[in-house]
Amino acid sequence: MELHGPSVGIGAGVTAAVIVAAFFALDIGQGPEAELRTVQPQTQLALYTENGSPPLGDPGAAVTLVEFGDYQCFYCNQFFHDTEQAILDEYVSTGKVRMIFKDFTIIGPDSVAAAHGARCADEQGSFWEYHDILYSRWAGENTGWASAENLLDMAGTAGLDVNAWGICMDEGRHEGALSASNNDARSLGLTGTPAFFVIDTDGGVTKIEGARPYADFKAVLDSALA
């Protein structure tokens, strides 16, 4: 999926308050193995599931896979290209797992603008389409590929009403949600991206750090579904 559209000023409403946080955090690459499952109280589970994307897959799926990511992150992009599709094919499209994406915008201002672009796309029911286009057009960290003009072009490729999308960007409608998602990440002790959490039906949570091989995700997901 791709995007085009008339040029409008975007991102003016996405303030520095949302950006705070994270320029000093480091990406997590090939991190440690998955941490042991821990059972969380319902209030704690909100840190994983709220302030994120609409779920991809069956909303009533038995298991939830949550990704905290930054659209500029090298390892997040690696996960998207190398691993995510296999998870979607085997677990999400079959109704076993639902997936939620949460923003942890730690690399720079373009991270915030890209995340806000996806949130504005969500207003038109196209969060995941825009999410995929962002990662498909990734071109490094702080290289300008997520500029206002390029994000607008992506909105067109996604088939959005670009005028409505541009107004959403200018107004910064989703600043609060982005800030809340960043706060959730910090409350969970995250210092980099990507970070994943697998939640089973008992509220058990297993953390997977970094763009690990598909086999690592499969082992955790199969265990959660057992």
N, CA, C and O of each residue as an XYZ file, in Angstrom:
904
protein
N       0.850     -1.198      0.000
C       0.000      0.000      0.000
C       0.881      1.242      0.000
O       1.947      1.246      0.616
N       0.442      2.305     -0.691
C       1.197      3.533     -0.798
C       0.278      4.759     -0.759
O      -0.937      4.567     -0.703
N       0.772      6.010     -0.785
C      -0.073      7.201     -0.598
C       0.307      8.505     -1.335
O       1.505      8.748     -1.481
N      -0.627      9.366     -1.814
C      -0.322     10.684     -2.406
C      -1.406     11.693     -2.037
O      -2.464     11.304     -1.543
N      -1.156     12.995     -2.272
C      -2.203     13.958     -1.986
C      -1.694     15.374     -2.014
O      -0.483     15.591     -2.062
N      -2.596     16.360     -1.986
C      -2.198     17.762     -2.034
C      -1.378     18.149     -0.826
O      -1.509     17.562      0.248
N      -0.544     19.128     -1.012
C       0.339     19.536      0.081
C      -0.409     20.423      1.057
O      -1.015     21.424      0.675
N      -0.355     20.033      2.344
C      -0.899     20.889      3.405
C       0.110     20.889      4.519
O       0.919     19.967      4.629
N       0.075     21.906      5.344
C       0.974     21.930      6.482
C       0.526     20.903      7.485
O      -0.643     20.890      7.869
N       1.447     20.013      7.937
C       1.041     19.002      8.898
C       2.005     18.956     10.047
O       3.164     19.358      9.942
N       1.502     18.463     11.133
C       2.337     18.219     12.295
C       2.526     19.421     13.180
O       3.191     19.318     14.211
N       1.968     20.560     12.823
C       2.195     21.742     13.641
C       1.649     21.554     15.034
O       2.179     22.093     16.006
N       0.576     20.778     15.120
C      -0.025     20.597     16.437
C       0.656     19.556     17.288
O       0.331     19.412     18.466
N       1.597     18.824     16.715
C       2.263     17.783     17.500
C       3.388     18.454     18.270
O       4.456     18.711     17.715
N       3.163     18.729     19.500
C       4.058     19.592     20.253
C       5.237     18.867     20.835
O       5.309     17.639     20.850
N       6.170     19.682     21.320
C       7.380     19.133     21.917
C       7.079     18.318     23.150
O       7.870     17.461     23.541
N       5.932     18.581     23.772
C       5.600     17.823     24.987
C       5.503     16.339     24.688
O       5.851     15.510     25.528
N       5.031     15.998     23.488
C       4.916     14.596     23.148
C       6.299     14.022     22.860
O       6.554     12.842     23.100
N       7.180     14.862     22.348
C       8.486     14.387     21.922
C       9.373     14.065     23.107
O      10.260     13.214     23.025
N       9.122     14.761     24.218
C      10.012     14.646     25.351
C      10.230     13.199     25.602
O       9.316     12.452     25.255
N      11.115     12.762     26.059
C      11.176     11.415     26.476
C      12.248     10.724     25.904
O      12.749      9.852     26.614
N      12.659     10.880     24.937
C      13.270      9.695     24.611
C      14.419      9.758     23.733
O      14.863      8.735     23.211
N      14.926     10.906     23.541
C      16.029     10.919     22.611
C      17.261     10.218     23.154
O      18.181      9.915     22.396
N      17.293      9.961     24.429
C      18.488      9.351     25.001
C      18.359      7.840     25.136
O      19.321      7.175     25.520
N      17.186      7.284     24.827
C      17.014      5.842     24.928
C      17.676      5.171     23.734
O      17.797      5.766     22.664
N      18.097      3.946     23.922
C      18.750      3.205     22.852
C      17.801      2.158     22.296
O      16.947      1.637     23.014
N      17.957      1.849     20.988
C      17.190      0.750     20.409
C      17.631     -0.553     21.049
O      18.795     -0.723     21.412
N      16.683     -1.469     21.182
C      17.015     -2.816     21.610
C      17.134     -3.657     20.360
O      16.174     -3.744     19.594
N      18.254     -4.268     20.129
C      18.423     -5.116     18.964
C      18.150     -6.550     19.316
O      17.051     -6.875     19.767
N      19.112     -7.417     19.123
C      18.938     -8.815     19.462
C      19.093     -8.961     20.964
O      20.169     -9.284     21.466
N      18.009     -8.718     21.667
C      18.033     -8.683     23.120
C      18.016    -10.063     23.726
O      18.161    -11.056     23.013
N      17.841    -10.143     25.040
C      17.829    -11.426     25.739
C      16.606    -12.241     25.366
O      15.671    -11.734     24.745
N      16.620    -13.497     25.747
C      15.476    -14.360     25.485
C      14.244    -13.830     26.223
O      14.342    -12.948     27.077
N      13.099    -14.383     25.876
C      11.857    -13.945     26.505
C      11.915    -14.141     28.016
O      12.421    -15.147     28.513
N      11.391    -13.168     28.719
C      11.349    -13.265     30.169
C      10.240    -14.211     30.600
O       9.291    -14.447     29.853
N      10.360    -14.747     31.798
C       9.373    -15.684     32.296
C       8.007    -15.018     32.428
O       7.900    -13.816     32.667
N       6.974    -15.828     32.266
C       5.596    -15.359     32.359
C       5.302    -14.892     33.776
O       5.652    -15.565     34.745
N       4.659    -13.737     33.892
C       4.187    -13.236     35.181
C       2.720    -12.865     35.036
O       2.310    -12.346     33.998
N       1.934    -13.125     36.061
C       0.513    -12.802     36.025
C       0.322    -11.393     36.555
O       0.801    -11.054     37.637
N      -0.386    -10.571     35.781
C      -0.570     -9.166     36.121
C      -2.000     -8.902     36.572
O      -2.926     -9.523     36.051
N      -2.206     -7.999     37.527
C      -3.574     -7.588     37.880
C      -4.200     -6.831     36.721
O      -3.492     -6.291     35.871
N      -5.510     -6.792     36.685
C      -6.224     -6.167     35.580
C      -5.805     -4.715     35.387
O      -5.694     -4.249     34.253
N      -5.573     -3.997     36.477
C      -5.176     -2.597     36.357
C      -3.834     -2.473     35.636
O      -3.637     -1.554     34.841
N      -2.925     -3.386     35.910
C      -1.621     -3.353     35.257
C      -1.733     -3.697     33.776
O      -0.973     -3.176     32.959
N      -2.682     -4.579     33.422
C      -2.844     -4.972     32.029
C      -3.206     -3.787     31.138
O      -2.932     -3.805     29.938
N      -3.817     -2.763     31.719
C      -4.164     -1.579     30.941
C      -2.927     -0.905     30.353
O      -3.008     -0.276     29.298
N      -1.794     -1.032     31.021
C      -0.558     -0.445     30.495
C      -0.169     -1.073     29.166
O       0.487     -0.436     28.342
N      -0.569     -2.311     28.958
C      -0.233     -3.011     27.726
C      -1.253     -2.776     26.620
O      -0.891     -2.692     25.446
N      -2.518     -2.671     26.988
C      -3.567     -2.719     25.972
C      -4.229     -1.374     25.656
O      -4.851     -1.228     24.604
N      -4.103     -0.402     26.547
C      -4.744      0.887     26.288
C      -3.778      1.862     25.615
O      -2.564      1.653     25.618
N      -4.333      2.928     25.038
C      -3.554      4.006     24.400
C      -2.775      3.525     23.188
O      -1.752      4.108     22.829
N      -3.262      2.454     22.553
C      -2.577      1.921     21.390
C      -3.464      1.897     20.163
O      -4.470      2.601     20.082
N      -3.067      1.072     19.211
C      -3.798      0.944     17.958
C      -5.071      0.131     18.154
O      -5.253     -0.511     19.188
N      -5.956      0.163     17.151
C      -7.046     -0.814     17.172
C      -6.432     -2.198     17.005
O      -5.408     -2.334     16.335
N      -7.029     -3.227     17.598
C      -6.445     -4.561     17.462
C      -6.502     -5.047     16.018
O      -7.486     -4.832     15.310
N      -5.435     -5.701     15.604
C      -5.399     -6.354     14.302
C      -5.720     -7.820     14.528
O      -5.047     -8.499     15.303
N      -6.745     -8.304     13.853
C      -7.186     -9.673     14.058
C      -8.485     -9.722     14.825
O      -9.142     -8.698     15.011
N      -8.857    -10.895     15.266
C     -10.099    -11.104     16.008
C     -10.009    -10.398     17.363
O      -9.153    -10.741     18.179
N     -10.888     -9.412     17.613
C     -10.839     -8.710     18.898
C     -10.996     -9.636     20.090
O     -10.556     -9.310     21.193
N     -11.621    -10.789     19.878
C     -11.834    -11.732     20.970
C     -10.806    -12.846     21.014
O     -11.016    -13.856     21.685
N      -9.699    -12.677     20.307
C      -8.670    -13.712     20.278
C      -8.170    -14.026     21.686
O      -8.138    -13.153     22.553
N      -7.787    -15.268     21.897
C      -7.394    -15.721     23.236
C      -6.117    -15.072     23.723
O      -5.932    -14.892     24.927
N      -5.237    -14.719     22.807
C      -3.919    -14.190     23.166
C      -3.704    -12.852     22.480
O      -4.129    -12.646     21.343
N      -3.039    -11.945     23.185
C      -2.733    -10.621     22.642
C      -1.226    -10.449     22.543
O      -0.496    -10.735     23.492
N      -0.764     -9.979     21.391
C       0.639     -9.622     21.190
C       0.720     -8.108     21.081
O       0.134     -7.517     20.174
N       1.438     -7.483     21.995
C       1.582     -6.022     22.021
C       3.003     -5.674     21.612
O       3.966     -6.221     22.150
N       3.128     -4.760     20.655
C       4.447     -4.248     20.267
C       4.558     -2.780     20.655
O       3.690     -1.981     20.303
N       5.610     -2.418     21.371
C       5.973     -1.018     21.555
C       7.049     -0.710     20.524
O       8.118     -1.321     20.529
N       6.762      0.242     19.636
C       7.701      0.523     18.560
C       7.821      1.992     18.235
O       7.024      2.823     18.671
N       8.844      2.284     17.454
C       9.117      3.626     16.923
C       9.314      3.445     15.425
O      10.126      2.622     15.002
N       8.583      4.200     14.622
C       8.634      3.998     13.176
C      10.005      4.296     12.575
O      10.277      3.885     11.447
N      10.868      4.997     13.294
C      12.213      5.244     12.794
C      13.223      4.177     13.221
O      14.354      4.169     12.735
N      12.832      3.293     14.110
C      13.743      2.328     14.709
C      14.173      1.251     13.712
O      13.335      0.629     13.060
N      15.484      1.037     13.601
C      16.043      0.029     12.693
C      15.517     -1.364     13.005
O      15.096     -2.089     12.103
N      15.539     -1.740     14.287
C      15.139     -3.090     14.655
C      13.632     -3.295     14.560
O      13.171     -4.408     14.309
N      12.861     -2.226     14.757
C      11.411     -2.318     14.531
C      11.141     -2.608     13.057
O      10.289     -3.431     12.722
N      11.870     -1.929     12.189
C      11.721     -2.151     10.764
C      12.154     -3.563     10.393
O      11.538     -4.202      9.539
N      13.207     -4.046     11.029
C      13.674     -5.407     10.784
C      12.597     -6.422     11.167
O      12.341     -7.372     10.427
N      11.971     -6.217     12.325
C      10.886     -7.105     12.744
C       9.753     -7.086     11.726
O       9.224     -8.137     11.364
N       9.382     -5.902     11.266
C       8.284     -5.768     10.314
C       8.563     -6.578      9.052
O       7.685     -7.286      8.560
N       9.777     -6.476      8.532
C      10.101     -7.129      7.267
C      10.431     -8.612      7.410
O      10.150     -9.398      6.505
N      11.022     -8.999      8.537
C      11.528    -10.368      8.660
C      10.602    -11.320      9.412
O      10.652    -12.530      9.191
N       9.760    -10.793     10.297
C       9.055    -11.664     11.236
C       7.553    -11.445     11.285
O       6.795    -12.404     11.426
N       7.115    -10.208     11.171
C       5.703     -9.909     11.431
C       4.755    -10.688     10.522
O       3.740    -11.201     10.995
N       5.062    -10.788      9.236
C       4.127    -11.442      8.324
C       3.898    -12.896      8.698
O       2.780    -13.398      8.577
N       4.936    -13.576      9.147
C       4.771    -14.978      9.558
C       3.842    -15.083     10.759
O       3.037    -16.010     10.841
N       3.949    -14.137     11.692
C       3.051    -14.121     12.844
C       1.615    -13.858     12.397
O       0.679    -14.496     12.879
N       1.452    -12.913     11.473
C       0.113    -12.612     10.973
C      -0.499    -13.831     10.294
O      -1.672    -14.142     10.497
N       0.305    -14.517      9.485
C      -0.213    -15.669      8.741
C      -0.612    -16.817      9.663
O      -1.671    -17.419      9.490
N       0.233    -17.114     10.637
C       0.004    -18.304     11.458
C      -0.923    -18.062     12.637
O      -1.641    -18.968     13.058
N      -0.914    -16.850     13.172
C      -1.641    -16.624     14.415
C      -2.763    -15.590     14.302
O      -3.850    -15.807     14.838
N      -2.520    -14.476     13.619
C      -3.518    -13.401     13.583
C      -4.633    -13.717     12.603
O      -5.809    -13.628     12.957
N      -4.286    -14.085     11.382
C      -5.315    -14.355     10.377
C      -6.139    -15.592     10.711
O      -7.243    -15.763     10.192
N      -5.616    -16.448     11.566
C      -6.340    -17.663     11.976
C      -7.191    -17.442     13.225
O      -7.854    -18.366     13.696
N      -7.176    -16.222     13.763
C      -8.029    -15.894     14.902
C      -7.468    -16.278     16.257
O      -8.159    -16.148     17.267
N      -6.229    -16.749     16.299
C      -5.641    -17.182     17.569
C      -5.102    -16.012     18.385
O      -5.151    -16.034     19.615
N      -4.591    -14.995     17.704
C      -3.892    -13.893     18.366
C      -4.375    -12.576     17.780
O      -4.591    -12.472     16.573
N      -4.540    -11.594     18.612
C      -4.768    -10.229     18.136
C      -3.503     -9.428     18.423
O      -2.788     -9.716     19.382
N      -3.229     -8.432     17.600
C      -1.998     -7.652     17.742
C      -2.336     -6.188     17.974
O      -3.215     -5.632     17.315
N      -1.637     -5.572     18.909
C      -1.804     -4.152     19.214
C      -0.440     -3.476     19.089
O       0.564     -4.002     19.570
N      -0.405     -2.320     18.449
C       0.826     -1.535     18.342
C       0.717     -0.319     19.246
O      -0.279      0.404     19.217
N       1.750     -0.101     20.049
C       1.802      1.080     20.902
C       3.062      1.867     20.595
O       4.123      1.296     20.347
N       2.930      3.175     20.616
C       4.043      4.056     20.267
C       4.972      4.300     21.449
O       4.533      4.563     22.569
N       6.251      4.207     21.170
C       7.293      4.644     22.101
C       8.265      5.459     21.252
O       9.241      4.933     20.716
N       7.974      6.752     21.144
C       8.649      7.626     20.176
C       9.947      8.171     20.765
O       9.971      9.258     21.342
N      11.011      7.413     20.614
C      12.237      7.703     21.342
C      13.386      8.220     20.487
O      14.446      8.538     21.027
N      13.215      8.313     19.181
C      14.371      8.616     18.335
C      14.447     10.077     17.931
O      15.541     10.641     17.908
N      13.334     10.707     17.614
C      13.390     12.101     17.202
C      12.021     12.637     16.835
O      11.035     11.903     16.905
N      11.940     13.895     16.447
C      10.652     14.509     16.109
C       9.904     13.784     15.000
O       8.676     13.712     15.031
N      10.632     13.241     14.012
C       9.952     12.520     12.934
C       9.263     11.263     13.452
O       8.277     10.809     12.871
N       9.780     10.699     14.544
C       9.113      9.552     15.156
C       7.716      9.941     15.626
O       6.750      9.203     15.436
N       7.634     11.099     16.236
C       6.349     11.588     16.745
C       5.405     11.899     15.594
O       4.229     11.535     15.634
N       5.922     12.576     14.562
C       5.081     12.928     13.417
C       4.552     11.683     12.723
O       3.383     11.638     12.342
N       5.402     10.666     12.553
C       4.964      9.426     11.909
C       3.898      8.735     12.749
O       2.890      8.266     12.220
N       4.119      8.675     14.051
C       3.142      8.043     14.938
C       1.816      8.790     14.895
O       0.750      8.174     14.880
N       1.882     10.099     14.877
C       0.656     10.887     14.819
C      -0.050     10.677     13.486
O      -1.279     10.661     13.422
N       0.739     10.514     12.412
C       0.141     10.242     11.115
C      -0.672      8.965     11.121
O      -1.760      8.910     10.548
N      -0.142      7.932     11.773
C      -0.879      6.671     11.860
C      -2.142      6.830     12.700
O      -3.180      6.247     12.389
N      -2.048      7.619     13.762
C      -3.231      7.853     14.599
C      -4.306      8.609     13.819
O      -5.496      8.328     13.956
N      -3.879      9.561     13.007
C      -4.853     10.297     12.188
C      -5.448      9.390     11.114
O      -6.622      9.528     10.770
N      -4.655      8.473     10.588
C      -5.180      7.494      9.634
C      -6.222      6.610     10.298
O      -7.171      6.168      9.650
N      -6.049      6.354     11.576
C      -7.000      5.527     12.322
C      -8.380      6.169     12.350
O      -9.387      5.462     12.401
N      -8.442      7.490     12.316
C      -9.741      8.164     12.285
C     -10.546      7.754     11.057
O     -11.774      7.839     11.058
N      -9.853      7.310     10.011
C     -10.511      6.875      8.784
C     -10.451      5.353      8.623
O     -10.636      4.823      7.528
N     -10.190      4.668      9.733
C     -10.181      3.216      9.712
C      -8.993      2.597      9.007
O      -9.072      1.458      8.547
N      -7.886      3.334      8.915
C      -6.747      2.855      8.131
C      -5.437      2.872      8.919
O      -4.368      3.103      8.354
N      -5.528      2.625     10.232
C      -4.291      2.639     11.019
C      -3.271      1.652     10.480
O      -2.125      2.018     10.221
N      -3.680      0.405     10.311
C      -2.708     -0.630      9.956
C      -2.186     -0.458      8.538
O      -1.041     -0.811      8.256
N      -3.010      0.080      7.641
C      -2.522      0.361      6.293
C      -1.410      1.412      6.340
O      -0.379      1.275      5.681
N      -1.639      2.458      7.129
C      -0.633      3.523      7.231
C       0.615      3.011      7.954
O       1.737      3.326      7.558
N       0.420      2.232      9.001
C       1.521      1.608      9.739
C       2.421      0.833      8.782
O       3.644      0.957      8.843
N       1.821      0.032      7.893
C       2.602     -0.773      6.959
C       3.357      0.099      5.962
O       4.500     -0.194      5.613
N       2.720      1.156      5.512
C       3.390      2.044      4.550
C       4.579      2.733      5.208
O       5.635      2.871      4.591
N       4.417      3.160      6.438
C       5.533      3.787      7.148
C       6.746      2.868      7.180
O       7.857      3.288      6.855
N       6.536      1.622      7.567
C       7.670      0.703      7.646
C       8.187      0.319      6.260
O       9.374      0.037      6.098
N       7.313      0.307      5.271
C       7.757     -0.014      3.915
C       8.635      1.087      3.332
O       9.464      0.835      2.458
N       8.445      2.309      3.822
C       9.229      3.440      3.287
C      10.345      3.885      4.229
O      10.952      4.937      4.026
N      10.606      3.098      5.237
C      11.685      3.413      6.179
C      12.999      3.617      5.440
O      13.328      2.873      4.516
N      13.748      4.637      5.858
C      15.026      4.925      5.192
C      16.059      5.420      6.198
O      16.856      6.307      5.892
N      16.043      4.845      7.398
C      17.035      5.227      8.390
C      16.463      6.096      9.485
O      15.295      6.484      9.450
N      17.303      6.396     10.455
C      16.897      7.201     11.598
C      17.272      8.660     11.380
O      18.429      8.984     11.111
N      16.280      9.531     11.500
C      16.488     10.979     11.366
C      17.112     11.350     10.023
O      17.998     12.201      9.954
N      16.639     10.702      8.957
C      17.133     11.005      7.611
C      16.150     11.851      6.811
O      16.451     12.250      5.686
N      14.972     12.130      7.384
C      13.993     12.959      6.699
C      12.942     12.199      5.906
O      12.072     12.812      5.288
N      13.011     10.868      5.914
C      12.015     10.121      5.146
C      10.609     10.280      5.713
O       9.626     10.095      4.996
N      10.507     10.625      7.007
C       9.195     10.840      7.624
C       8.893     12.331      7.742
O       8.315     12.781      8.731
N       9.289     13.085      6.728
C       9.003     14.526      6.715
C       7.508     14.752      6.542
O       6.765     13.833      6.199
N       7.078     15.983      6.783
C       5.663     16.318      6.634
C       5.171     16.018      5.221
O       4.078     15.484      5.033
N       5.997     16.369      4.227
C       5.590     16.140      2.841
C       5.459     14.645      2.540
O       4.515     14.223      1.873
N       6.400     13.857      3.029
C       6.355     12.418      2.773
C       5.203     11.748      3.505
O       4.569     10.840      2.968
N       4.930     12.190      4.724
C       3.804     11.620      5.462
C       2.486     11.925      4.748
O       1.582     11.090      4.714
N       2.389     13.111      4.188
C       1.193     13.466      3.425
C       1.062     12.577      2.196
O      -0.027     12.100      1.877
N       2.173     12.360      1.513
C       2.161     11.486      0.348
C       1.690     10.081      0.725
O       0.950      9.441     -0.023
N       2.126      9.613      1.889
C       1.698      8.292      2.359
C       0.190      8.262      2.642
O      -0.471      7.246      2.427
N      -0.334      9.376      3.122
C      -1.781      9.435      3.374
C      -2.548      9.256      2.073
O      -3.590      8.601      2.047
N      -2.041      9.830      1.005
C      -2.681      9.649     -0.294
C      -2.584      8.218     -0.775
O      -3.546      7.671     -1.315
N      -1.426      7.610     -0.581
C      -1.236      6.224     -0.994
C      -2.171      5.294     -0.238
O      -2.632      4.297     -0.793
N      -2.451      5.601      0.998
C      -3.359      4.785      1.809
C      -4.819      5.000      1.444
O      -5.708      4.347      1.991
N      -5.063      5.923      0.512
C      -6.428      6.173      0.085
C      -7.232      7.007      1.058
O      -8.462      6.951      1.068
N      -6.531      7.788      1.884
C      -7.221      8.602      2.877
C      -7.769      9.879      2.267
O      -7.325     10.314      1.204
N      -8.736     10.475      2.948
C      -9.125     11.857      2.662
C      -7.997     12.711      3.223
O      -7.931     12.943      4.430
N      -7.108     13.181      2.345
C      -5.895     13.831      2.822
C      -6.175     15.175      3.476
O      -5.412     15.612      4.337
N      -7.243     15.828      3.088
C      -7.572     17.095      3.741
C      -7.977     16.868      5.190
O      -7.522     17.577      6.088
N      -8.834     15.876      5.413
C      -9.245     15.556      6.778
C      -8.052     15.075      7.596
O      -7.904     15.436      8.764
N      -7.202     14.258      6.973
C      -6.008     13.761      7.652
C      -5.073     14.922      8.015
O      -4.516     14.959      9.112
N      -4.908     15.868      7.084
C      -4.041     17.019      7.341
C      -4.549     17.894      8.471
O      -3.759     18.411      9.261
N      -5.873     18.066      8.557
C      -6.449     18.847      9.655
C      -6.168     18.164     10.982
O      -5.824     18.815     11.969
N      -6.318     16.848     10.995
C      -6.015     16.084     12.214
C      -4.571     16.298     12.639
O      -4.285     16.482     13.822
N      -3.664     16.273     11.668
C      -2.250     16.490     11.973
C      -2.011     17.902     12.509
O      -1.331     18.081     13.519
N      -2.568     18.893     11.834
C      -2.369     20.282     12.240
C      -2.902     20.542     13.643
O      -2.321     21.312     14.408
N      -4.002     19.898     13.968
C      -4.623     20.120     15.283
C      -3.953     19.299     16.384
O      -4.206     19.528     17.567
N      -3.118     18.366     16.011
C      -2.452     17.541     17.026
C      -3.435     16.775     17.893
O      -3.279     16.698     19.112
N      -4.443     16.213     17.255
C      -5.541     15.604     18.014
C      -5.102     14.441     18.901
O      -5.739     14.151     19.914
N      -4.038     13.792     18.525
C      -3.666     12.569     19.239
C      -2.414     12.736     20.095
O      -1.770     11.755     20.466
N      -2.077     13.978     20.403
C      -0.937     14.231     21.291
C      -1.103     13.504     22.621
O      -0.167     12.885     23.127
N      -2.309     13.590     23.176
C      -2.544     12.983     24.486
C      -2.369     11.480     24.455
O      -1.781     10.903     25.369
N      -2.874     10.840     23.412
C      -2.745      9.385     23.302
C      -1.288      8.977     23.130
O      -0.851      7.977     23.698
N      -0.530      9.751     22.344
C       0.885      9.449     22.160
C       1.645      9.609     23.476
O       2.476      8.768     23.821
N       1.366     10.669     24.197
C       2.015     10.873     25.488
C       1.677      9.738     26.448
O       2.540      9.248     27.176
N       0.413      9.327     26.441
C      -0.016      8.249     27.329
C       0.686      6.939     26.977
O       1.091      6.189     27.865
N       0.828      6.668     25.682
C       1.510      5.443     25.263
C       2.974      5.468     25.682
O       3.504      4.462     26.154
N       3.625      6.610     25.512
C       5.018      6.760     25.963
C       5.129      6.567     27.475
O       6.058      5.920     27.959
N       4.187      7.125     28.205
C       4.198      6.962     29.664
C       3.997      5.503     30.059
O       4.611      5.026     31.014
N       3.136      4.793     29.325
C       2.931      3.371     29.593
C       4.243      2.610     29.410
O       4.598      1.761     30.228
N       4.956      2.924     28.332
C       6.233      2.251     28.068
C       7.217      2.477     29.197
O       7.891      1.549     29.645
N       7.296      3.709     29.651
C       8.232      4.000     30.740
C       7.782      3.339     32.040
O       8.613      2.883     32.825
N       6.465      3.287     32.270
C       5.959      2.625     33.480
C       6.306      1.139     33.479
O       6.459      0.530     34.538
N       6.427      0.563     32.293
C       6.789     -0.839     32.161
C       8.296     -1.046     32.143
O       8.773     -2.168     31.975
N       9.043      0.035     32.317
C      10.485     -0.068     32.407
C      11.197     -0.181     31.076
O      12.359     -0.585     31.035
N      10.526      0.168     29.982
C      11.166      0.057     28.676
C      12.174      1.182     28.468
O      11.959      2.313     28.905
N      13.262      0.860     27.804
C      14.284      1.856     27.479
C      14.610      1.863     25.991
O      15.467      2.633     25.557
N      13.962      1.042     25.217
C      14.244      0.984     23.785
C      13.158      0.252     23.034
O      12.188     -0.226     23.622
N      13.330      0.172     21.734
C      12.350     -0.473     20.862
C      13.053     -1.410     19.905
O      14.221     -1.195     19.582
N      12.352     -2.470     19.433
C      10.993     -2.847     19.823
C      10.990     -3.674     21.101
O      11.990     -4.294     21.461
N       9.869     -3.669     21.763
C       9.638     -4.526     22.917
C       8.244     -5.114     22.763
O       7.311     -4.416     22.364
N       8.103     -6.387     23.077
C       6.854     -7.109     22.858
C       6.379     -7.750     24.154
O       7.177     -8.141     25.006
N       5.057     -7.848     24.280
C       4.454     -8.522     25.423
C       3.369     -9.456     24.902
O       2.500     -9.042     24.135
N       3.423    -10.705     25.319
C       2.397    -11.683     24.966
C       1.527    -11.900     26.195
O       2.019    -12.289     27.254
N       0.229    -11.646     26.046
C      -0.722    -11.751     27.158
C      -1.654    -12.921     26.888
O      -2.314    -12.967     25.850
N      -1.711    -13.865     27.819
C      -2.604    -15.014     27.634
C      -3.928    -14.779     28.345
O      -4.140    -13.721     28.937
N      -4.806    -15.748     28.288
C      -6.165    -15.565     28.811
C      -6.212    -15.452     30.328
O      -7.204    -14.975     30.878
N      -5.167    -15.879     31.007
C      -5.121    -15.780     32.470
C      -4.489    -14.479     32.947
O      -4.310    -14.275     34.148
N      -4.152    -13.601     32.009
C      -3.474    -12.367     32.389
C      -1.990    -12.567     32.583
O      -1.305    -11.696     33.121
N      -1.488    -13.707     32.150
C      -0.050    -13.928     32.206
C       0.640    -13.171     31.093
O       0.165    -13.157     29.958
N       1.760    -12.540     31.410
C       2.473    -11.713     30.441
C       3.904    -12.198     30.299
O       4.605    -12.406     31.290
N       4.332    -12.376     29.046
C       5.718    -12.725     28.749
C       6.312    -11.632     27.883
O       5.722    -11.246     26.874
N       7.472    -11.133     28.269
C       8.130    -10.065     27.528
C       9.165    -10.642     26.572
O       9.931    -11.537     26.930
N       9.174    -10.117     25.351
C      10.187    -10.463     24.359
C      10.863     -9.166     23.938
O      10.195     -8.255     23.448
N      12.155     -9.069     24.116
C      12.871     -7.845     23.768
C      13.582     -8.004     22.431
O      14.229     -9.018     22.168
N      13.450     -6.987     21.600
C      14.214     -6.934     20.372
C      13.576     -7.666     19.204
O      12.563     -8.352     19.344
N      14.206     -7.495     18.042
C      13.724     -8.121     16.812
C      14.225     -9.551     16.746
O      15.078     -9.883     15.923
N      13.695    -10.387     17.610
C      14.166    -11.760     17.704
C      13.619    -12.609     16.565
O      12.648    -12.223     15.915
N      14.230    -13.752     16.320
C      13.774    -14.617     15.228
C      12.337    -15.086     15.435
O      11.835    -15.125     16.559
N      11.692    -15.436     14.339
C      10.309    -15.903     14.391
C      10.147    -17.076     15.349
O       9.137    -17.165     16.048
N      11.117    -17.970     15.392
C      11.018    -19.146     16.257
C      10.827    -18.758     17.710
O      10.141    -19.465     18.448
N      11.426    -17.636     18.144
C      11.278    -17.195     19.534
C       9.842    -16.750     19.809
O       9.273    -17.065     20.854
N       9.260    -16.009     18.852
C       7.864    -15.588     19.008
C       6.937    -16.807     18.980
O       5.996    -16.898     19.767
N       7.207    -17.719     18.086
C       6.371    -18.911     17.964
C       6.349    -19.704     19.267
O       5.297    -20.175     19.698
N       7.521    -19.848     19.895
C       7.593    -20.610     21.134
C       6.731    -19.970     22.223
O       6.017    -20.663     22.947
N       6.805    -18.643     22.332
C       6.028    -17.947     23.367
C       4.548    -17.977     23.050
O       3.727    -18.225     23.933
N       4.196    -17.726     21.786
C       2.782    -17.717     21.406
C       2.155    -19.109     21.566
O       1.029    -19.227     22.048
N       2.868    -20.143     21.168
C       2.342    -21.492     21.326
C       2.135    -21.831     22.802
O       1.152    -22.477     23.163
N       3.056    -21.396     23.643
C       2.923    -21.629     25.068
C       1.713    -20.899     25.643
O       0.988    -21.437     26.481
N       1.506    -19.673     25.184
C       0.365    -18.884     25.656
C      -0.955    -19.507     25.218
O      -1.954    -19.418     25.931
N      -0.958    -20.131     24.056
C      -2.175    -20.724     23.531
C      -2.448    -22.123     24.072
O      -3.560    -22.637     23.951
N      -1.440    -22.727     24.663
C      -1.586    -24.118     25.133
C      -2.585    -24.228     26.273
O      -2.823    -25.323     26.782
